[in-house]
Structure formats: C-alpha cells, structure tokens
C-alpha cells in the first residue's frame, strides 16, 4: 500500500525512533533495578500519548505516567492493559471507581482523596492501588510533612481492611534543573525521613520515586526504585543551562513544518500584519506561513521567532496572528508550497524548540506541548529497530 503523503499545509513530524532511542539512553543512566516510568501526560507533551506510550514500552519503560485519571483511562481503553499506569492529579468527584476497575495506580495527597478512594473500593468490591505523595518542598500537590503520619496511618488501616494497597511513596522536586540548589538536598533528606516513617509504620511499597527528567539525568542518588522522565523522553533538555539535548545524548522527537501558502512582492515601506510592527525597509518578497497562535505558535515570539525557509534562517515579520504569520524572504526566489521548518532537531540548520523558547521568553516544554490539535501528527520510524539511527 502507498503511504498517505504528509499534509503540506502544516504537520508535526513525530520521530518514534528518536523517542525509543531516548528511552534507552535514559534507562542506561539508571541502575538495572530502577524502573522507568514514561510520562505521557498532556497528550505526551503534545506528541501523541498512545503512539508515544507504545514506543516507550517497546524501548523498555515499564510504567506509564499521566496527570489526570481521564488520560490514564483513555490509554486503558485504547488497549494498553499490561503495564502499570499511574495518575496523580485528582479532584473531588473524579472517577475513582473507574480507576480501580482499570487497575490504575492512583495518587493520594490528602484525607479527602483517601476517603473517596476507600468509598469507591467499597462500591466496586475491589482493592484500590494507591500511592501516597508527600510535599517535600515543591509546594504544589502532596501531603504536608506535619499531616503525613495521619495520612499514612489511615491508608495502612484501609490496607488492613483490604480496601487499598499502598503501592508507592513518592514526591517531586522543585529545582532539580538547578544543580547545587539547596532545596535539592533538603527535599531528598525529607523524602528519606518520610519514607522511613511510613515503612516503620508498616508500609511496604512496590516503588519509591522522586526523580523527574533533570534528576534522572544528573542526580543518581535520587533514583530509588523508579524514575519519571517526561520532557527528556521527547529529546528536549530539561535544563539548557546545564546541557543541550545532544549533551545528554538525546534527540528531539518533534519537528514542526508547514508549506508556504503565499509569496508576493511588496514595495519598501509596506506594513506587515496587525499593528504594522514590521515595515519593509526595501522592496522584498513576503512568505505566508499558515500557522498561528491557534496552533500553538506563541504570539509573544512575534518579530523574534526563527524559521528555516529556502535554506536560510528567517525571523517572524510582525505579529503572529491566529492562523498565520509572515516571514520576509528578502527577495529570495521561494515558491508557494516551499517548506518552512519552525523547529526540529537542529542538525540540518533548522531552529529548535529551545530557540523558540528563547524567542518567546518561555521554556521548550511549553513550545512542544502547546502545538494544537488542528496540526496533524505524522509518525515516523514506527517500526522498533534498536539498531536504527534516530531520524534515518
């Protein structure tokens, strides 16, 4: 069968070969007894949760992680039934019973959550798998240390009643991407103390985990039984100040491309896009790129975002609009349909997601995650071949 050609208007190319290679690189950084949880929340950081989950599992990940229970349930419904799936961002009234029936590992950070999951276990007649999360200093989700003894005691009581099984104890770093930050050691010490309390009280977790992407890459003492790489799995450096993707042996998975929709000659002094923040200095040619902030292109990168067109790096001319933006082709003979590469791995001269992050004064996590649903994902290297070179 002939493969459907990629859409010329716009597409996000997702290199699953690169993703598998990244997972293998991350696995190589941890000890053999440490498992890898592939975090596929937010539609796998914009890359497509189902395809990326399968590729990560092919490469040796043994857990999947999502933020919401709905993300986790969607993976189960799509046929991912074997591996453990953990979800951690619950709100009152969320589908605890469905989570139990789908055999999810569900994070509990407060007494209200424990009460809801226990009630759901009673209703379903099944034991719920729960993981207790401690706030060791991030100040977001997680149980405060002062409340930890009560949460642990109540969870172990529910476990003795056969209603729950405490499968994990975990927390999350605030500043793991800043080596030497004093909070890192403080959080690690507190996590160890809270683990000791829970285990002395009778907890026998399957996994204890703390390490996110930067900790997986740079803090081996934080790996415990499982690591949770997210952005690193997609080949984006979690800390550009420490090293690039290439420095960590990772390759960016997403490339964002579009076909030039229109090329036209304009005179000097011609205003471009809303507000005329860009005015041509001389007679030139303008190229129209059919992507805008409705597709996730940051408006804040207006006048700064880099684009590779016709073998040369250009800059967004004027404001990014909802559906389109303009580049000044500087008289070059570029034709409609020519490829514009907003970002990719960077090894062919194209910008990277990090370059766009700098242009938009944000982080590369946001650049890839915000690419909208109307940009089709085109998957490359779907066949798992451990010997293949990513991108070939």
N, C-alpha and C positions, 0 to 999 in steps of 0.2 A: 504494500500500500504506500502511496505517496503521502509524505507528511504534509500537514497543513502549513503553508508558509507563515512565518511570524507576521503579525499585523504591522503595517508600515506607519500607521498614524502614530502609535506610541506602544511601548511594551517595556516590561521589566523582565529581563532575562535572569533566570534563577539557575545557577550552576550547581546542580546537586552533587556533581563530582567534587567540586571545591568544598561543599558542606561536609561530605563524608571524610575528605582529607583533613578538614579542620577538626572534626570529632576525633579522628585517630591521633592527631597531634596533641589534642587536649588529654586524651587517655594516656598518652605516653608521658605526660607531665605528672601523673599521679601514680601511687603505688598500686601493685596488682590487686590488692584487697579493697581499694577505694573505687566505688561505683561512680558512674557519670549519669547525671540527670540532664537530659537535653531540654532546655526551657523553650517552649513553643507558644508562649503566651502572645497575645496581640497578633494573632494570625502569623505566628513565627516571625515576629518583628517585621511584619509586612511581606514576608517571603512565601507564605502559604503553609498553614500549620500541618495539614495532612501529609503533603508530599515531603516536607522537611522532617516531620516526625518519623516517617518510614525510612528516609535516608539516614537519619541519625541512629536509628535502631540497627540498620544494616551495618553501620560503622562501629557498633559496639556499645552504644548507650543502652542502659538497662532500665532507666526511669525516664518518664516524661513529666514536665512541669508546666502548669498553666496558672494564670492568675485566678480566673473565675471558674466556678463549677460548670457553667454553661460551655466554656471552651473544652473542659475535660470530657463532659458528656458527649459533645459533638465528635470527639476523637473515638470514643467507645462506639457511638452509633455508626461511625464510618468503618468500623471493623477492626480497630486496634484493641484487641481484647487480651493479649498476653502480658505485656509489660505493666509494671506499676505506673499509675498516673496520680500525681499529687496536685491539688489545687489549694490555694491559700487565701484568696480574698473573698470571704463570705460576708453576707449581710443578713440581718434578721429576716426570716421568712424564705431564705434561699432553699433550693431543692435538696435538703439533706437526705430524705428518703431515697430519691433517685440516685444520689451519690453512693449511698450504701449498696443499693441494688446493682450499681455499675462497678462495684468493688474499687472505688476511689480511695485514696489516702487524703483525708480532709484535715486541714489545719485548724486548730483551736487556739485562740489567744485570750479568751475571756469566758467568764462563767455563763453569760447568756448563750454563747455558742455551744458550750458543753451541754447545757440544759436542752438546747434544740436538737443536738445530735443524739443525745440519750433518748429523748422522746421519739425521734424518728426510728431509732433502733428498736424501741418497744413496739412501734406500729408495724414495722416490717418483719419483726421477729428474727432479725439478722444482726450480727455483731458488726459495729462500725469500726473501720480503721481510721484512727485519728493520730495527728502529730501535734505536739504541743510546741507553740512558738513563744520564745522569750524575747522581750525587747531588751537587748544588751547595750543599747545606746543609740540606735538609729532614730528612735522617737516617732516611728510610724506604727505599723501593726505590731502585735506581740504583747505578751503579758509583762507588766512591770515586775521587777525583782521582788518587791515587797508583797505582791499578790501571788507569786509563783508557788509558794508552799501550799496555799489553799487550792489553786488550780490543779496541782499535781495530786494532792490528796483526794480531791473529788473525782479526778479522772481515774485514779487507781481503784477507788471504791466502785465506780461504774465498771471498771475492768473486772473486778472480782465478782460483780453481779452478772458478768457475761454480756454486757451491753456494748462495750467498746474494747478495742485492743489498741494500746498506745504503741504505735509502730515507729514513732520517730520523735526526736527532740531537736529543735533547730532554732536558728536565729539568722540575722542578716547584717552585713557590715554597712557602716556609713561612709567610710573613707578608705576602702581597700585600694582605690585607684591613686592614692597619695602615699607612696611608701614612706615609712617613718612617722606618719601622723600618730600622735599619741593615743588617739581613740582606738587604733587597731589593737594594740596590746591590752588596753583596758577592756575592750569588748571580748577579746579572747580569754582573758583571765576570768571575767564574769561568766562567760559561757561555760567554762570548765567548772566553776563553782556551782552553777545552777544544774549542770549535768550531774555532778556529784550528789547534790541534794536529792534529785529525782531518782537516781539509781539506788541511793541508800534507802529511799522510801519504798523501793520495790519495783521501780520501772525497769523494764528490760527491752529497750527499743531495738528495732532491727537496724536503724540508721540514726546517726547523729551527724548533723551537717550545718555548715556555716559559710562555706566558700562560694562566692559568686565568680564572675569571669575574672576580674583582676586578681582576686585571691587565688583562684585556680592557677593562674599564670605566674604569680610572684610570691605567694605565701604558703609554702608546702606544709608548714606547721599547722595550718588551718583546715587541712583536707578531711580529717576524721574518716568517716565511713563512706562519704558521698560528697561530690562537688556538683555545683549547679551552674555550669556555663550557659550564658544567654547570648549576649552580643558577640562574644568571641567565636561562638559556633558559626556565626554568619560572616566571619572574616573581618570584622571591624574591631580595631583596637579599643579596649575599654579605657585606655589611658594613653593618649597620644604623646603626653609629656614624657612618658617612660619609654615608649617604643611604638613603632608603626606596626601595622598588621604583618608586614614582611619580617620585621624584627622578631616577632613572636612565632614565625613560621605559619602564619595564617593567610588565607586568600579571600578577599571579598567575594561574596556569593551573588550579590545583585548588581546588575548593570541596567541603567535606565536610558532608553533610547527613544527617539522619535524621528519621523520623517518631516523635513521642511515642507510646510504647507503652501508657502507663497514666497516668491522672490520678486522684488521690484526696485527699480531705480528711483531715487529721490534726490532733490537738489540740496545744496547747502542750506542750513537754517531750517530744516524740516523737523518739527516736533514729533516725538515718538512716545506713544502710549499715554495713559492718563497723567494729567498734570504737566506734561512736557518737561519732565525732569531730565530727559535726554534730548538734545537738539543736535542734528548732524553738523559737523564742522565744515564738511565739503560734500560735493556730490558723491553719492555712495549707493550701495545696494543693501537692502534690508532683507533679512530672512525671518519668516514667521514660524515659531515652534509651537505646535498645538498641545501644549501642556501649561497648566496654570495652578493657582493655589487650590482650586477644587480637586486637583490631582495630587496635592501634597507638596507642590513646589513652593517653598517659603517666600511669601511676599517680602519678608524682611531682607531677602537676598537681592531685591531689586537694585539694578545698577552694579551688582557685585558678583552674581552667580556665574561660574565658569562653564563653558560649553565647548565641546570639540566639534567643529563643522568644517568639512573640506580640508581636513588635515591640519587645521590651525585652531588654537585656543581663542575663543571669543568670550565676551562678557555680556550678560543680560543688559540690553539697552533700554533704559527707562524702567517703568514699573512692571512687575509681574501682575497680570490680570487673572481673572477667574479661570479662564480656559486657555490662555495663550500668553506668550511673551515674544519679544523681538531681539534679534542679535544683529549687530552691524557687521556686514560681510566685507566691508572695506574695499568694495569694487571687485572682489573675487568672483570668478565665474562658477558660482554654485547654482545648481538647478533644483527646481521643486522635486521633492522626493529624496533629496540627499539626506544622509543620516546625520542627525545631531545626537551626540553622546553626552548626556549630562553628567553621569558618573559611572565608574566601573572599577576594576582592579587597579588601573593606573599604569599598567605596564605597556600600554600602546599609546601613551601620551594623553589619554583621557583624564579628566578630573576624577577625584574620588569622592565618596560620601563625606570624608573628613574635610575636603576642600570646600564643599557646600556648607558644612557645619561652621567653618570659619567665616564664610561669606555671610551666613545668617546669624552669627553670634549664638550658636547653639551647640549641640553635641551630635555626633554622627548617628547615635541611637535614634534620635528624632527624625533625621533625614530619611532613613530607610523605612522606619515604622509608619511614617505618615503618608507614604505613597498610596493613593486612593484606589478604591475598588474598580473604578472605570478604566484603570490602566491594566490591561491583561497581563497575567504572568505566563511566561513562556519557559518551560522547563528543559534544561539541557543536561546531558550526561545522566539520564535516569538509570541506565544500567550500572550496577555496582561492580566496579572493577578496581580492586585495591592497587593494581599496578598502573592504572591510568594516571596521567599527569593532569591535575585540575586545569580545566579550560581547553584541553585538546579535544 
